[in-house]
Amino acid sequence: GSCRLDVEDAPMSHGNVVPGRTRPATHESVDISIRSTEEPLRTMVSPYTLHIPDTRLDAIRKKVEAFDWTQLPDAGGWSAGVGVKDLQRLVDHWLNRYDWRAVEQRLNRLPNFTTDIEGERIHFLHLKGDGSRPPLLLLHGWPGSYLEFEKLLQPLASDGHDVIVPSLPGFAFSNPITGVIGPRRAGELLHRLMGRLFGPTRYIVQGGD
């Protein structure tokens, strides 16, 4: 089906990506109602299981272990960026205590899905409510991750919302991308995602950075 998206004049403000017509808001989480004309195509949505190959994890570990700390100037503390000693403690945690496979299992207990929209793969979480309230689209920032909303999923779904949390195009598992994707293009893709899931149902979107 076709989808009309009025984004030419949509502002890209600090903290809010507005992929459509907006109504005034008085708080950081902006409530925006957008009507989609795309018919639901749920057969084009597939469950997704996270699994990073061991070869990829080994390659990352080797790069971290091989980092030459003498190339990183230490200005003392956090006066000129991340403190070197703090960064070294973080790297030590990654190498010796962080268990990606345990995290991967936890993330796979979330309702992960992928779909292709105009040639771009979009990964998203979809936790279903009882339909008594409008669907919610929660967007992470640049940079960021869909995991920012992990603790909000169940409370919002329990309140009646279907909760959709995508990885923005080019982030996490919404990869690879076919070219440069700016905020307006990202907004259009995610608007089409909501149309695919909910048809003409109006929804609320939150954005932050």
PyMOL commands that set and color helices and strands:
alter all, ss='L'
color gray80, all
select helices_A, chain A and resi 42-44+54-65+69-71+84-96+100-108+146-158+183-198
alter helices_A, ss='H'
color red, helices_A
select strands_A, chain A and resi 12-13+16-17+33-34+45-47+112-117+120-127+136-139+163-166+203-207
alter strands_A, ss='S'
color yellow, strands_A
deselect
rebuild
show_as cartoon
